[in-house]
Amino acid sequence: MSEALGRVVATERKPNTPHEFHFWTAIDSPVGIGTIVRVDGAQPIDGQIPHIYGIVVEGFSYTDLQSPMHDVLGHDGSPSAASFAATERAEIRLYTAAVLRQIPEEPLQPVPMGKVFLAEEQDVQVALRMDGYLREGANTGIPVGVYRAGGTDAVIYLDADFLLGPEAAHLNITGMSGLATKTSAVEWLLSSMFTHFPHEKGSIAAVAFNVKGPDLCYLDKPGRVEDTDEKLYEKMGVEPKPFSQVQYFAPYTAKGISLNTFRNNEALLDNVKPLTWGLREVLQFAEVLLNKDDIDAKADALIDFIKENVVDREMIPDGVLSKKHRVQSFADLDGWFRDLLQGMEKKDGESWRTHHVATIRKVRNRLSNISTRCAGLVTDTGAVSDLPFGSFADRAVYVVDVANLEEDAQDLIFARIVSKLREHLERRDLGVKHLVVFVDELNKYAPGDGADTYVRKMLLDIAERGRYLGLVLFSAQQFRSQVHRRVIGNSGTALFGRMDADELSTPGYAVLSPATKTKLATLEKGQLMIRHPHFTQPIFVRFPRPAVMQGREGAEKYPQAADVAVDVAVLRSLRPLDPSITLPWVQEITALYTDDEVIKARNATLIARPENAKAYFASQFKRIVSAQSPVRPMAASIKSAPDDDPYGF
């Protein structure tokens, strides 16, 4: 049994309570802020010696001096004269600890006098109530990091039921940009979850939105792992390797030639798929892109009418419309609007089916602009390339790269993808039972103040009702105090990296002691403070560097491709489907066609992903016969006149 390192002490001015106690130690004890200790009581309660577990939240140092003046006079006003003192002044260390757990838990009493011991690995499990979910045959622990203090290395586990549901779900991480390793923490936690999430609880996958830089663009590429990190991986039972199943999705650039992603290097295109939507997909979420100050109730009514009665319906001539219409794309919709307005002008009509001509013109203008504002994502033709809703794979990561897009396009992507995920989880046909959605920059998408946008309402809905469906939100931001309180409040688990002093001064951190705030403001990379429903106090842990290539390193190794000609872009896109495709072959097939026709054929092939990519791509082009002058029969030659012909010329 280890030796005691301190004793509980209580005075009239600083008494012990059921939730806090004080103890003193020797000068050289390995105790610091965040250290977990165990107190063994001296008197049994109901025949059982009480054990109290606490975590150090404050520390003090004392001598027998009543004022600094006594020390100055004792050394004749010279700091260098301290070595000539007859005796060395006594110093004690006094610590304040917050109670984590008491055994027995009833009756709940003030912490008794007793010896203080450094918590060992088994003590840490009991103190944090991890023993309740690390039982043999009912283990739901997800390793999140390693607690270290005074020679004790203990793995800290999160309860899968409280991280992914059905209990308190969702996770939020806060910290300074570039220093808190927020993205690295999420990458590591996903690896740990995929390894340790119990298979009997069902399948699990993750959808991550890459909203800034190339941070999430190389999850399938191995990264640099130090020896110290490998030891952490080994201790927590996770293999240090990149994710084995990763798919990337990104829209095209406005020109439609190459994908608008940091991952457009030719060597990385094998698992990158285009994200393109047509009229049906976009019209359902038109309100995300339309200004509510400009679109009134009349315009909303017309948009609803178009959704229900125009799209995918056959519109026959009715006295205003001059021909049949079947609207399936933005190009079809524009043609329908044009025919409708021309017919109303001919009849001098002011309304059509209760919709005024001014409202029709305004809605046409707003809807027609969508394919221009979101060019590359929204197509005029109606071609659709989407996430594999209904066939999500277990332990797979789906990354949607929106870092280079305008805000309108980002909002549309967030709204539609998350709504579709929720719909499929409600029907239990997504392909997996549990889904994690990771969103960074929550200050931007769910701010505590400002307009109530569609995206913020959607994130609030996930935070409040998603856990019942298996839809879990992992979010990150720099300033927790500026995020909507309902999103933060519904996050059962909270991680904190290195924090800014201004952020720590906000009311949300008032529950932390001054010493804990100081440690939080000076955390190294790879360290986190964790709050979890089972933990009555925050715990400091260290986690390993993710075994994936970091964004900056990946951007240097795989630089973004420069703008290329259409035939080269087609070659790069189709080669992952068929490595035998060559540039001369592409040039031969596409020589007689416009760039728009070539891009359309390329997109159709990528969406279909046929076994014979060559044949499918070639079949997309209409047969063109080169123009030649018709061959006419030669007329019989006219005999020339004799030389002496008087009528000859």
C-alpha positions as CSV (number, residue, x, y, z in Angstrom):
1,M,0.0,0.0,0.0
2,S,1.3,3.5,-0.9
3,E,2.3,5.9,1.8
4,A,0.1,8.8,2.8
5,L,1.2,12.1,1.2
6,G,-0.9,14.4,3.4
7,R,-3.6,14.8,6.1
8,V,-7.0,16.4,6.1
9,V,-7.1,19.6,8.1
10,A,-10.0,21.8,9.1
11,T,-10.1,25.1,11.0
12,E,-12.9,27.3,12.2
13,R,-12.2,29.7,9.3
14,K,-11.8,26.9,6.7
15,P,-14.1,24.0,7.7
16,N,-14.6,21.0,5.5
17,T,-18.0,20.4,3.9
18,P,-19.6,17.5,2.0
19,H,-18.4,18.9,-1.3
20,E,-15.0,20.4,-0.3
21,F,-12.1,19.7,2.0
22,H,-8.6,20.9,2.7
23,F,-5.3,18.9,3.3
24,W,-1.7,19.7,3.8
25,T,1.3,17.9,2.3
26,A,5.1,17.9,2.4
27,I,6.9,20.4,0.3
28,D,8.1,17.8,-2.2
29,S,4.7,16.0,-2.7
30,P,3.6,15.4,-6.3
31,V,0.3,17.2,-5.9
32,G,-0.9,20.0,-8.3
33,I,-4.0,21.5,-9.7
34,G,-6.1,18.7,-11.2
35,T,-4.6,15.9,-9.1
36,I,-7.0,13.3,-7.9
37,V,-6.6,12.1,-4.2
38,R,-8.2,9.6,-1.9
39,V,-9.0,10.2,1.8
40,D,-9.4,7.3,4.1
41,G,-11.4,8.2,7.2
42,A,-10.3,7.2,10.7
43,Q,-13.8,6.3,12.1
44,P,-16.1,3.7,10.5
45,I,-19.6,4.6,9.5
46,D,-22.1,1.8,9.8
47,G,-19.2,-0.6,10.1
48,Q,-17.4,0.7,6.9
49,I,-14.4,2.9,6.7
50,P,-15.3,5.9,4.5
51,H,-13.3,6.7,1.4
52,I,-13.6,10.2,-0.1
53,Y,-12.3,11.0,-3.5
54,G,-11.5,14.6,-4.5
55,I,-9.7,16.7,-7.1
56,V,-7.3,19.5,-6.3
57,V,-8.8,22.9,-7.4
58,E,-6.7,25.4,-5.4
59,G,-3.3,25.5,-3.6
60,F,-1.8,27.7,-0.9
61,S,1.7,28.1,0.6
62,Y,2.2,29.3,4.2
63,T,5.0,30.2,6.6
64,D,4.7,31.4,10.2
65,L,5.1,35.0,9.2
66,Q,2.4,37.4,10.1
67,S,3.4,40.0,7.5
68,P,6.1,40.5,4.8
69,M,7.7,43.2,7.0
70,H,9.0,40.5,9.4
71,D,10.8,38.7,6.7
72,V,12.4,41.9,5.4
73,L,13.7,42.8,8.9
74,G,14.8,39.3,9.6
75,H,17.2,39.6,6.6
76,D,18.4,43.1,7.2
77,G,16.6,44.2,4.1
78,S,18.9,42.2,1.8
79,P,17.6,39.2,-0.1
80,S,21.2,37.8,-0.4
81,A,21.5,37.7,3.4
82,A,19.0,34.8,3.6
83,S,21.8,32.2,3.7
84,F,23.1,33.7,6.9
85,A,19.9,33.1,8.8
86,A,20.3,30.9,11.9
87,T,17.3,28.7,11.0
88,E,15.3,28.0,7.9
89,R,11.8,29.3,8.1
90,A,9.1,26.6,8.1
91,E,6.8,26.4,5.0
92,I,3.7,24.3,4.5
93,R,1.6,23.5,1.5
94,L,-2.2,23.6,1.8
95,Y,-4.6,22.4,-0.9
96,T,-8.3,22.6,-1.4
97,A,-10.0,19.7,-3.1
98,A,-13.5,19.4,-4.6
99,V,-15.2,16.1,-3.7
100,L,-15.7,13.7,-6.6
101,R,-17.4,10.9,-4.7
102,Q,-18.0,9.6,-1.2
103,I,-18.2,5.9,-0.3
104,P,-20.6,5.1,1.3
105,E,-22.7,7.7,-0.5
106,E,-25.3,7.9,2.3
107,P,-25.3,9.5,4.7
108,L,-23.7,12.5,3.0
109,Q,-21.5,14.1,5.6
110,P,-18.6,16.6,5.8
111,V,-15.3,15.1,4.9
112,P,-13.8,13.6,8.0
113,M,-10.2,13.9,9.2
114,G,-8.0,11.2,7.7
115,K,-4.9,10.4,5.7
116,V,-4.6,11.6,2.1
117,F,-3.3,9.3,-0.6
118,L,-2.5,9.8,-4.3
119,A,-5.2,8.1,-6.4
120,E,-4.1,5.0,-8.2
121,E,-5.7,3.8,-11.5
122,Q,-8.4,1.8,-9.7
123,D,-9.2,4.8,-7.5
124,V,-9.6,7.1,-10.5
125,Q,-12.2,4.7,-12.0
126,V,-14.2,4.7,-8.7
127,A,-13.8,8.5,-8.2
128,L,-15.2,9.3,-11.6
129,R,-17.9,6.6,-11.4
130,M,-16.4,4.9,-14.5
131,D,-16.7,1.6,-12.7
132,G,-20.4,1.7,-13.4
133,Y,-19.9,1.4,-17.2
134,L,-16.6,-0.5,-17.4
135,R,-18.1,-3.7,-16.1
136,E,-17.3,-7.0,-17.8
137,G,-20.0,-7.8,-20.3
138,A,-21.5,-4.3,-20.1
139,N,-18.5,-2.1,-21.1
140,T,-19.6,1.1,-22.8
141,G,-16.4,3.0,-22.2
142,I,-14.8,5.2,-25.0
143,P,-11.2,6.2,-24.1
144,V,-10.8,10.0,-24.4
145,G,-7.4,10.5,-22.9
146,V,-4.9,9.6,-20.1
147,Y,-4.9,11.2,-16.6
148,R,-1.4,11.7,-15.3
149,A,-0.3,12.7,-11.8
150,G,2.6,11.6,-9.5
151,G,3.4,8.5,-11.5
152,T,-0.2,7.4,-12.0
153,D,-1.4,6.9,-15.6
154,A,-5.1,6.2,-15.8
155,V,-7.2,6.0,-18.9
156,I,-10.3,8.2,-18.8
157,Y,-13.4,6.8,-20.4
158,L,-16.5,8.5,-21.6
159,D,-19.8,6.5,-21.4
160,A,-21.0,5.7,-24.9
161,D,-24.7,6.0,-23.7
162,F,-24.0,9.6,-22.6
163,L,-21.9,10.5,-25.6
164,L,-24.0,9.1,-28.4
165,G,-27.4,8.6,-26.7
166,P,-29.9,7.5,-25.7
167,E,-28.9,9.4,-22.6
168,A,-27.5,12.9,-22.6
169,A,-25.7,13.1,-25.9
170,H,-23.7,15.6,-28.0
171,L,-20.2,17.0,-27.5
172,N,-18.9,20.5,-27.7
173,I,-15.2,21.6,-27.7
174,T,-13.9,25.1,-27.1
175,G,-10.5,26.7,-27.4
176,M,-8.2,29.2,-29.0
177,S,-7.7,29.0,-32.7
178,G,-4.5,27.0,-33.6
179,L,-3.6,26.3,-30.0
180,A,-6.4,24.2,-28.6
181,T,-6.2,21.4,-31.2
182,K,-10.0,21.2,-31.5
183,T,-10.0,19.4,-34.8
184,S,-7.2,17.0,-33.7
185,A,-9.3,16.2,-30.6
186,V,-12.3,15.3,-32.7
187,E,-10.3,13.2,-35.1
188,W,-8.8,11.3,-32.2
189,L,-12.2,10.8,-30.6
190,L,-13.7,9.5,-33.8
191,S,-10.9,6.9,-34.0
192,S,-11.5,5.9,-30.4
193,M,-15.2,5.7,-31.0
194,F,-14.9,3.5,-34.1
195,T,-12.6,1.2,-32.2
196,H,-14.4,0.9,-28.9
197,F,-18.1,1.6,-29.6
198,P,-19.8,-1.7,-28.7
199,H,-20.9,-3.6,-31.8
200,E,-24.0,-4.9,-30.0
201,K,-25.2,-1.2,-29.9
202,G,-25.3,-1.1,-33.7
203,S,-23.4,0.6,-36.5
204,I,-22.0,4.1,-36.4
205,A,-20.7,6.6,-39.0
206,A,-19.7,10.3,-39.1
207,V,-20.5,13.2,-41.4
208,A,-18.0,16.1,-41.1
209,F,-18.3,19.5,-42.7
210,N,-14.9,21.0,-43.6
211,V,-15.6,24.7,-43.2
212,K,-12.1,26.2,-43.1
213,G,-8.8,25.3,-44.6
214,P,-7.7,21.7,-45.4
215,D,-7.9,20.4,-41.8
216,L,-10.2,17.5,-42.7
217,C,-9.0,16.8,-46.2
218,Y,-6.5,14.0,-45.5
219,L,-8.2,11.7,-43.1
220,D,-7.2,8.7,-45.2
221,K,-3.5,9.5,-45.3
222,P,-1.1,8.5,-42.5
223,G,0.4,11.2,-40.4
224,R,3.4,11.5,-38.2
225,V,3.1,9.9,-34.8
226,E,5.7,10.3,-32.1
227,D,6.9,7.6,-29.7
228,T,5.1,9.2,-26.8
229,D,1.9,9.2,-28.8
230,E,2.3,5.5,-29.7
231,K,2.4,4.7,-26.0
232,L,-0.8,6.6,-25.5
233,Y,-2.4,4.7,-28.4
234,E,-1.3,1.4,-27.0
235,K,-2.5,2.2,-23.5
236,M,-6.0,3.2,-24.8
237,G,-6.2,0.2,-27.1
238,V,-6.5,2.2,-30.4
239,E,-4.4,1.4,-33.5
240,P,-2.5,4.5,-34.7
241,K,-3.7,4.4,-38.3
242,P,-5.7,6.7,-40.6
243,F,-9.4,6.1,-41.2
244,S,-10.0,3.1,-43.5
245,Q,-13.3,4.3,-45.0
246,V,-13.5,7.9,-46.0
247,Q,-15.5,9.6,-48.8
248,Y,-15.2,13.2,-49.8
249,F,-17.9,15.4,-51.5
250,A,-17.5,18.8,-53.0
251,P,-19.4,20.9,-55.6
252,Y,-17.7,22.1,-58.8
253,T,-16.3,25.5,-59.4
254,A,-18.5,28.1,-61.1
255,K,-17.1,27.0,-64.5
256,G,-18.0,23.4,-63.7
257,I,-14.6,22.0,-64.9
258,S,-12.9,21.0,-61.6
259,L,-14.1,20.3,-58.1
260,N,-14.1,23.2,-55.6
261,T,-12.1,21.5,-52.9
262,F,-8.6,21.5,-51.3
263,R,-8.5,17.8,-52.3
264,N,-8.5,18.3,-56.1
265,N,-4.9,17.0,-56.6
266,E,-5.0,14.2,-59.2
267,A,-3.5,11.7,-56.7
268,L,-6.5,12.2,-54.3
269,L,-9.4,12.0,-56.6
270,D,-10.1,8.3,-56.2
271,N,-12.6,8.9,-53.3
272,V,-13.8,12.4,-54.1
273,K,-17.3,12.6,-55.5
274,P,-19.1,15.7,-56.9
275,L,-21.9,17.2,-55.0
276,T,-24.5,18.6,-57.4
277,W,-28.2,19.2,-56.9
278,G,-31.1,20.1,-59.3
279,L,-34.4,21.8,-58.9
280,R,-36.2,19.2,-56.8
281,E,-33.4,19.1,-54.2
282,V,-33.0,22.9,-53.9
283,L,-36.6,24.1,-54.1
284,Q,-37.4,22.3,-50.8
285,F,-34.9,24.5,-49.1
286,A,-35.4,27.7,-51.1
287,E,-36.1,29.7,-47.9
288,V,-32.5,29.2,-46.9
289,L,-31.4,31.3,-49.9
290,L,-34.2,33.8,-50.1
291,N,-34.3,37.0,-48.1
292,K,-37.3,36.9,-45.8
293,D,-37.6,40.7,-46.0
294,D,-38.0,40.4,-49.8
295,I,-40.1,37.3,-50.0
296,D,-43.6,38.0,-48.5
297,A,-46.5,35.7,-47.8
298,K,-47.7,35.9,-51.4
299,A,-44.4,34.9,-52.8
300,D,-44.2,32.0,-50.3
301,A,-47.6,30.8,-51.5
302,L,-46.5,30.8,-55.1
303,I,-43.3,28.9,-54.2
304,D,-45.4,26.3,-52.4
305,F,-47.7,26.1,-55.4
306,I,-44.7,25.4,-57.7
307,K,-43.4,22.7,-55.3
308,E,-46.7,20.9,-55.1
309,N,-48.3,21.5,-58.5
310,V,-45.6,22.4,-61.1
311,V,-42.4,20.4,-60.4
312,D,-42.6,16.9,-61.9
313,R,-46.2,17.6,-63.0
314,E,-47.4,17.9,-66.6
315,M,-48.7,21.4,-67.2
316,I,-51.1,21.5,-70.2
317,P,-52.1,24.6,-72.3
318,D,-54.9,26.4,-70.4
319,G,-55.4,29.6,-72.4
320,V,-52.4,31.2,-70.8
321,L,-49.7,28.5,-71.3
322,S,-49.2,28.0,-75.0
323,K,-47.7,24.5,-74.8
324,K,-47.1,21.5,-72.5
325,H,-44.5,21.8,-69.8
326,R,-42.9,19.2,-67.5
327,V,-40.7,21.0,-65.1
328,Q,-37.7,18.9,-63.9
329,S,-34.8,21.4,-63.9
330,F,-34.1,25.1,-63.5
331,A,-34.0,25.4,-67.3
332,D,-37.5,23.9,-67.5
333,L,-38.7,26.2,-64.8
334,D,-37.4,29.3,-66.6
335,G,-39.1,28.1,-69.8
336,W,-42.4,27.6,-67.9
337,F,-42.1,31.1,-66.3
338,R,-41.4,32.6,-69.7
339,D,-44.4,31.0,-71.4
340,L,-46.7,31.9,-68.5
341,L,-45.7,35.6,-68.5
342,Q,-45.9,35.9,-72.3
343,G,-49.4,34.4,-72.2
344,M,-50.5,36.8,-69.5
345,E,-49.2,39.8,-71.5
346,K,-51.1,38.7,-74.5
347,K,-54.3,38.5,-72.5
348,D,-53.6,41.6,-70.5
349,G,-54.2,39.5,-67.4
350,E,-53.1,40.6,-64.0
351,S,-53.3,37.3,-62.2
352,W,-53.1,33.5,-62.9
353,R,-54.7,31.1,-60.5
354,T,-54.9,33.9,-57.9
355,H,-51.2,34.7,-58.2
356,H,-50.6,38.3,-59.3
357,V,-48.2,39.0,-62.2
358,A,-45.9,41.1,-60.1
359,T,-45.5,38.2,-57.6
360,I,-44.8,35.8,-60.5
361,R,-42.1,38.1,-61.8
362,K,-40.5,38.5,-58.4
363,V,-40.5,34.8,-57.7
364,R,-39.1,34.0,-61.2
365,N,-36.3,36.5,-60.6
366,R,-35.4,35.1,-57.1
367,L,-35.5,31.4,-58.2
368,S,-33.6,32.0,-61.4
369,N,-30.8,33.5,-59.5
370,I,-30.2,30.4,-57.3
371,S,-28.4,28.5,-60.0
372,T,-26.2,31.5,-60.6
373,R,-25.5,32.3,-56.9
374,C,-24.7,28.6,-56.2
375,A,-23.1,27.8,-59.5
376,G,-21.2,24.5,-59.4
377,L,-23.5,23.2,-56.7
378,V,-26.9,23.8,-58.3
379,T,-27.2,22.7,-61.9
380,D,-29.6,24.0,-64.6
381,T,-29.9,20.5,-66.0
382,G,-31.2,18.8,-62.9
383,A,-28.3,16.3,-62.6
384,V,-27.9,15.0,-59.1
385,S,-24.9,13.6,-57.3
386,D,-25.5,13.2,-53.6
387,L,-24.3,11.6,-50.4
388,P,-25.2,7.8,-50.3
389,F,-28.3,8.3,-48.2
390,G,-29.6,4.8,-47.4
391,S,-26.3,3.0,-47.8
392,F,-24.0,4.6,-45.2
393,A,-21.3,2.2,-44.1
394,D,-20.4,1.2,-40.6
395,R,-17.3,3.1,-39.2
396,A,-17.1,5.3,-42.3
397,V,-16.5,9.1,-42.4
398,Y,-18.2,11.3,-45.0
399,V,-16.5,14.7,-45.4
400,V,-18.3,17.5,-47.2
401,D,-15.8,20.2,-48.2
402,V,-17.5,23.6,-48.1
403,A,-14.4,25.7,-47.2
404,N,-14.2,27.5,-50.5
405,L,-17.9,28.2,-51.0
406,E,-19.9,31.4,-50.5
407,E,-22.1,31.6,-47.4
408,D,-25.3,31.0,-49.3
409,A,-24.0,27.7,-50.8
410,Q,-22.7,26.7,-47.3
411,D,-26.1,27.3,-45.7
412,L,-27.9,25.4,-48.4
413,I,-25.6,22.4,-48.0
414,F,-25.9,22.4,-44.2
415,A,-29.7,22.6,-44.3
416,R,-30.3,20.0,-46.9
417,I,-27.8,17.4,-45.8
418,V,-28.7,17.5,-42.1
419,S,-32.4,17.5,-42.9
420,K,-32.0,14.4,-45.2
421,L,-30.0,12.7,-42.5
422,R,-32.7,13.3,-40.0
423,E,-35.4,12.1,-42.3
424,H,-33.6,8.8,-43.0
425,L,-32.8,8.2,-39.3
426,E,-36.5,8.7,-38.6
427,R,-37.3,6.0,-41.1
428,R,-34.4,3.9,-39.9
429,D,-33.1,3.5,-43.4
430,L,-29.9,5.6,-43.4
431,G,-27.7,2.5,-43.3
432,V,-26.3,3.1,-39.8
433,K,-28.0,3.3,-36.4
434,H,-25.9,6.1,-35.0
435,L,-24.5,9.1,-36.8
436,V,-22.2,11.9,-35.6
437,V,-22.3,15.3,-37.4
438,F,-19.3,17.4,-36.8
439,V,-19.6,21.2,-37.4
440,D,-16.8,23.7,-36.7
441,E,-17.1,27.4,-36.3
442,L,-20.3,27.2,-34.3
443,N,-19.9,30.9,-33.4
444,K,-20.9,31.6,-37.0
445,Y,-23.6,29.0,-37.6
446,A,-25.4,29.1,-34.2
447,P,-24.6,32.5,-32.6
448,G,-26.2,33.5,-29.4
449,D,-27.6,36.7,-30.9
450,G,-28.5,37.9,-34.4
451,A,-31.1,36.7,-36.8
452,D,-32.8,33.3,-36.3
453,T,-31.6,31.6,-39.5
454,Y,-32.7,28.3,-40.9
455,V,-29.3,26.8,-40.1
456,R,-29.4,27.9,-36.5
457,K,-32.9,26.5,-36.1
458,M,-31.7,23.2,-37.6
459,L,-28.7,22.9,-35.2
460,L,-31.0,23.7,-32.3
461,D,-33.4,20.9,-33.4
462,I,-30.5,18.4,-33.5
463,A,-29.2,19.4,-30.1
464,E,-32.7,19.1,-28.5
465,R,-34.2,16.1,-30.3
466,G,-31.5,14.4,-32.3
467,R,-30.4,11.9,-29.6
468,Y,-33.8,10.1,-29.8
469,L,-33.0,9.4,-33.5
470,G,-29.3,8.5,-33.1
471,L,-28.3,11.9,-34.6
472,V,-25.5,13.3,-32.5
473,L,-23.9,16.8,-32.8
474,F,-20.1,17.2,-32.3
475,S,-19.4,21.0,-32.5
476,A,-16.4,23.3,-32.0
477,Q,-15.8,27.0,-31.6
478,Q,-13.4,29.5,-30.2
479,F,-15.9,31.3,-27.9
480,R,-18.3,29.2,-26.1
481,S,-19.9,32.2,-24.5
482,Q,-21.1,33.5,-27.9
483,V,-22.8,30.3,-29.0
484,H,-26.6,29.8,-28.5
485,R,-27.2,28.7,-25.0
486,R,-29.6,25.9,-26.0
487,V,-26.9,24.3,-28.2
488,I,-24.3,24.4,-25.4
489,G,-26.7,23.4,-22.7
490,N,-27.8,20.3,-24.6
491,S,-24.2,19.1,-25.0
492,G,-23.7,16.4,-22.4
493,T,-19.9,16.3,-22.8
494,A,-17.7,19.4,-23.1
495,L,-14.0,19.6,-23.9
496,F,-11.8,22.6,-23.3
497,G,-8.5,23.2,-24.9
498,R,-6.3,26.2,-24.2
499,M,-8.5,29.2,-23.5
500,D,-8.3,32.9,-23.9
501,A,-8.2,34.9,-20.7
502,D,-11.0,37.2,-21.9
503,E,-13.2,34.2,-22.6
504,L,-12.5,32.8,-19.1
505,S,-13.7,36.0,-17.5
506,T,-17.2,35.5,-18.9
507,P,-20.0,34.3,-16.5
508,G,-20.1,30.8,-17.9
509,Y,-16.7,30.0,-16.3
510,A,-17.6,31.3,-12.8
511,V,-17.9,27.8,-11.5
512,L,-14.2,27.2,-12.0
513,S,-11.6,28.0,-9.4
514,P,-9.0,30.7,-10.1
515,A,-6.3,28.0,-10.2
516,T,-8.2,25.9,-12.6
517,K,-8.7,28.9,-14.9
518,T,-5.0,29.6,-14.8
519,K,-4.2,26.0,-15.8
520,L,-6.8,26.1,-18.5
521,A,-5.2,29.3,-20.0
522,T,-1.8,27.6,-20.2
523,L,-2.6,24.1,-21.5
524,E,-0.2,22.6,-23.9
525,K,-1.3,21.2,-27.3
526,G,-2.6,17.7,-26.7
527,Q,-4.2,18.5,-23.3
528,L,-7.9,18.9,-22.6
529,M,-10.2,19.6,-19.7
530,I,-13.3,17.3,-19.8
531,R,-16.7,17.7,-18.3
532,H,-18.9,14.6,-18.6
533,P,-22.2,13.7,-16.9
534,H,-20.6,11.0,-14.7
535,F,-17.8,13.4,-13.6
536,T,-18.8,15.8,-10.8
537,Q,-15.8,18.0,-11.5
538,P,-13.7,18.7,-14.7
539,I,-10.8,16.4,-15.3
540,F,-7.5,17.2,-17.2
541,V,-6.2,14.6,-19.6
542,R,-3.7,14.2,-22.4
543,F,-4.6,12.7,-25.8
544,P,-2.4,11.5,-28.6
545,R,-1.8,13.2,-31.9
546,P,-4.2,11.9,-34.6
547,A,-2.6,9.3,-36.9
548,V,-3.8,11.2,-39.9
549,M,-2.0,13.8,-42.1
550,Q,-2.5,17.3,-40.8
551,G,-3.9,19.9,-43.1
552,R,-0.8,22.0,-43.5
553,E,1.4,19.0,-44.2
554,G,-1.2,17.6,-46.7
555,A,-1.5,20.9,-48.6
556,E,2.3,20.9,-49.1
557,K,2.5,17.2,-50.2
558,Y,-0.6,17.4,-52.4
559,P,-0.8,20.9,-53.7
560,Q,-4.0,22.0,-55.3
561,A,-4.3,21.5,-59.0
562,A,-4.2,24.6,-61.2
563,D,-6.9,25.4,-63.7
564,V,-6.7,23.0,-66.5
565,A,-8.3,22.5,-69.9
566,V,-11.6,20.6,-70.2
567,D,-10.0,17.5,-71.7
568,V,-7.5,17.2,-68.9
569,A,-10.2,17.7,-66.3
570,V,-12.2,14.9,-67.8
571,L,-9.2,12.6,-67.8
572,R,-8.5,13.3,-64.1
573,S,-12.2,12.7,-63.2
574,L,-12.6,9.5,-65.2
575,R,-9.3,7.8,-64.6
576,P,-10.3,6.6,-61.1
577,L,-13.2,4.7,-62.8
578,D,-10.9,3.3,-65.5
579,P,-7.1,3.6,-65.3
580,S,-6.8,2.7,-69.0
581,I,-8.3,6.1,-70.1
582,T,-5.7,8.3,-71.8
583,L,-5.7,11.9,-72.8
584,P,-5.5,11.2,-76.6
585,W,-8.6,9.0,-76.2
586,V,-10.5,11.8,-74.4
587,Q,-9.5,14.3,-77.0
588,E,-10.6,12.0,-79.9
589,I,-14.0,11.5,-78.3
590,T,-14.7,15.1,-77.5
591,A,-13.1,16.8,-80.5
592,L,-16.4,17.8,-82.2
593,Y,-18.3,19.0,-79.1
594,T,-18.5,22.1,-77.0
595,D,-17.1,22.4,-73.5
596,D,-20.7,22.4,-72.0
597,E,-21.5,19.1,-73.8
598,V,-18.3,17.5,-72.6
599,I,-18.8,18.6,-69.0
600,K,-22.4,17.3,-69.1
601,A,-21.2,13.9,-70.4
602,R,-18.5,13.8,-67.8
603,N,-20.9,14.5,-65.0
604,A,-23.4,11.9,-66.1
605,T,-20.6,9.3,-66.1
606,L,-19.4,10.2,-62.6
607,I,-23.0,10.0,-61.3
608,A,-23.7,6.6,-62.9
609,R,-20.2,5.2,-62.2
610,P,-20.7,2.4,-64.7
611,E,-18.5,-0.7,-65.0
612,N,-17.5,0.3,-68.6
613,A,-16.7,4.0,-68.1
614,K,-15.3,4.4,-71.7
615,A,-18.4,3.1,-73.4
616,Y,-20.8,5.0,-71.1
617,F,-18.9,8.3,-71.6
618,A,-18.8,7.9,-75.4
619,S,-22.5,7.1,-75.5
620,Q,-23.4,10.5,-74.0
621,F,-22.5,12.2,-77.2
622,K,-24.9,12.5,-80.2
623,R,-23.5,11.2,-83.4
624,I,-22.3,14.1,-85.6
625,V,-21.7,13.6,-89.3
626,S,-19.2,16.0,-90.7
627,A,-20.8,18.4,-93.2
628,Q,-19.9,17.6,-96.8
629,S,-21.1,19.1,-100.1
630,P,-23.6,16.7,-101.8
631,V,-22.2,14.7,-104.7
632,R,-24.0,15.6,-107.9
633,P,-23.8,13.7,-111.2
634,M,-21.5,15.4,-113.8
635,A,-23.4,16.8,-116.7
636,A,-22.3,15.7,-120.2
637,S,-19.8,18.0,-121.7
638,I,-20.9,20.3,-124.6
639,K,-19.0,19.8,-127.8
640,S,-16.9,22.7,-128.7
641,A,-17.8,24.7,-131.9
642,P,-15.5,24.2,-135.0
643,D,-12.9,26.8,-135.5
644,D,-14.6,28.2,-138.7
645,D,-18.0,28.4,-137.1
646,P,-19.3,32.0,-137.9
647,Y,-21.3,32.0,-134.7
648,G,-18.6,30.9,-132.4
649,F,-17.2,33.3,-129.9
